[in-house]
């Protein structure tokens, strides 16, 4: 039985595309039932339309405050009836009300080896810190920024001449592998959360 997933994205949606490609290839047993975006100009919308995925645009700028936006976002997420929500370059922090509404059902990917370098510009943080290894982390979303239980991580070397952009490109290649894999494990009911640990069974 395929699980229903919905994707939240704000920009180009390359991780969204990687997930769509894995679904189409049959490696992820899921049906993508919606793209939800806060940005009516997001290129992810074009990707969704090509894949015949319904698009819900909840334009952040059309709301007087964050509370109004989050109320509309929560309603849109509930309307999807998705079993898993996938954050793929979604550039807003989800409020606690949304996180609590979908416990252990929201997944995010971060371009660093958490708990190192949470928040924005993780690749820049890694370069400036002088680390020798960087990477990406797929984790469940909780009320702590980039702090939820870790599902998968992948490493990439940091080269002597790397800058933020070259490192980001190298990490992104691994993101496109890790995210579909983590979603596959969820859809196969193989992820068990035990406190801070996620056990793959």
N, C-alpha and C positions, 0 to 999 in steps of 0.2 A: 504494500500500500504506500503510495507516494505521499510524502508530507507536503503540506502547504507552507511555502515560505514567501515572505515579502521583503523587499529591499528598500532601504532608505539611503538616498544619495543626494549630494549637493552639486556635484561637478561633472567631470568627464566620465566617471563610472567605469574605469578599466577593470576594477575588481568585480563589479556587477557583470561586465561582459565575460569575465573568466568563469563566473558562476553559471551564467546562461549557457556558455559553451560546454561546461561539464554536464549540465542537465541535458542538453541536446545530445551529447555523446553517450548518455546513459550511465555515466559514472557516479552521478549524484541522483538518488531516487527521490526527486522532489518535483513539485510543480510551482513555478514562480507565479503567484497570483496577483502581484501588484508591485509597481515602483511608486514609492512615496518620495516626493522631493519638496524642499523648501524654496527651490530656485527655478522659476519658470524658464530660465535660459540654460539650464543644465544640459550638457550633451548626453547625459544618461537617458534623457527623455527620448532622444532619437534611437538609442540602442533598444529601449523598451518597445518602441513602436515597431521597429524592424522584427523584433521577436514576438510581436503581438501580445505583449504584456500590458495590462491596463495601467494607466498612469493617474496618480492622484497628486495634484499640485496644491500644496498648502503654503502659499507665498508668505514668508515671514513678514515682509514689508507691508502687507495688507492688514496687519493686526496692530492695535494700539499698544499692546504690551506683550510680554513673553507669556503671561498667564493665558491670555486669549489664544495665542498661537498654540500653546501646549494642549489646551482643551480641544481645539480643532484637530490637532495631530493625534491625540488619544482616540478621538471619535473615528478618525480615518483608520487607525490601526485596528481598532475593534471591528470596524466594518469589514476588514480584510479576512477575518477569521483565520489568520495564519497561525501555524504552530511554532514558527521561528521567524524572528525579525533579524535581518542581516544589515548591519551598518557598513556601507561601502563608500567611504569618503563623505559621510554625512557630517557636516561641519558645525553642528550644534550639540551642546551637552543636553542629554535627555534629563528632564526634571524627575525628581524622586517619585512623583505620582505615576509617571509612565513606567519607570523601572519597576515599581511595586505592582503595577497592573499585570506585568508579564514576567514574573520571576523565573530566572533560568531559561528564558525564551528569547533573549536578545543577545546577539553575538557581534563582536567588533574585531577589527584588525588594526594593529598599531605598528608603525614602522620603527620599532625598537625592541630590544630584548627586555621587556618589563621584568622587574619593577624599575629598571634604569630608564631614564629619559621619558617620563610621561608628558602628556600635554602637547602643545604645538611645537613644530620645528624639531622633531626628535632627531632627524638626520643631522641637522646643524648642531644640535647639542652633542651628538656623538663625535662629530668631526672636531669640534672645539675642545672636547674633553680628551681627545687623543686616544680613544679606545682602538684596539686592534681588531676587534670583532664586533659587528653590529648584526642587525637582523630584523625579524618581524615576530609579532605575537598575536595569536588569535585567542580571545578570552570572552567569557561571559560578562555581561554588563551588570554592574551593581551601582550603588549610589556614590561610590568613590571613583573619581576620574581615573580611567585606565587602571582600575584597581581590582577588577573582578577575577574570579578563578581562571587560571591559564589552561587553555586546551592544547594548543600546539605552539611550538616555536621553531624558527629556522634561522640559521646563521649565515652571514656572508663576511668575507674578509674586508677590512678597511685598508685601502691602498695608500701609499705614502702621498700620492698626488691627488687623492680624492677631495672633492668639495661637496657641499650639500647636495647638489644636483646629481653628480655622478654616483654618489652613494645611494641616493634615493632611487635612481634607475635600477641599480643592482638589487636593492631590497625589493623593489616592486616585482621583479621577476619571481622572487620567492613567494611574495604575497599571492600571486596568481596561482601558485601551486598549493599553498597552505590553506587558503580560505575554502576552496571547494572541498578539500580533504576534510577539514573540520566540519563542514556542513554535511558531508556524506556520513561521517561518524554520528552526528546528531540524528540524521534521518534514519539511520540503521539502529537507533536506540542503543548506541554503544558508549555513550558518555554518562558517567556516574559521578555526581558531585559529592565529595566527602569533605566538608569544611572548606578549606582553601584549595584543596586538591581536586583535579578532575581525573578520574580513572577511566582509561579506555579498556573496555571489556570485549 
